[in-house]
Amino acid sequence: MSNKEETYKLLLTQAKSLLEDETDLVANMSNIVSLIFHSLPDLNGTTYYRFLNNELVLRPFQGKPACMHIPVGKGVCGTVASTQTTEIVPNVHDFSGHIACDSVSNSEIVVPVFNDDKFWGVLDLDSPKFNTFDNIDDKYLRAIAPLIFGVKSYAK
């Protein structure tokens, strides 16, 4: 098992413990983004976006100020809203239509978030380094992201 996977296993356990018995969605989102931001290396942003009125709308985040509205199909987050599948982008400068909310971001992962099998929004992680994210990130972030709805996984 890689160090990255060990870190994520601990992070998943911590997230479940942190959110146990808490039902407030904003409190849960706030704690998850903070936990991820302060637990994983090389991040400059961790953000939830909610799918509302055919766009993604900013929710709790850690990092520099973030984009507040992202149209479906635009940028990495909007692409995930359109496809409802994870996007791992080793170099955001090579991603057609990338939206640079933070100009120091160089790689990104965006995972779709589901609540009761319905698309709810996305969890977006940005890094100032290239090639930061991989399938291990995808696997664990898809398990952690929906914990905001209660400590069980709704990953699709």
Secondary structure as GFF3:
##gff-version 3
##sequence-region A 1 156
A	DSSP	alpha_helix	3	19	.	.	.	ID=ss1
A	DSSP	alpha_helix	25	39	.	.	.	ID=ss2
A	DSSP	beta_strand	45	52	.	.	.	ID=ss3
A	DSSP	beta_strand	55	63	.	.	.	ID=ss4
A	DSSP	beta_strand	69	71	.	.	.	ID=ss5
A	DSSP	alpha_helix	75	83	.	.	.	ID=ss6
A	DSSP	beta_strand	87	89	.	.	.	ID=ss7
A	DSSP	three_ten_helix	92	94	.	.	.	ID=ss8
A	DSSP	beta_strand	107	115	.	.	.	ID=ss9
A	DSSP	beta_strand	118	127	.	.	.	ID=ss10
A	DSSP	alpha_helix	135	144	.	.	.	ID=ss11
A	DSSP	three_ten_helix	145	149	.	.	.	ID=ss12
###
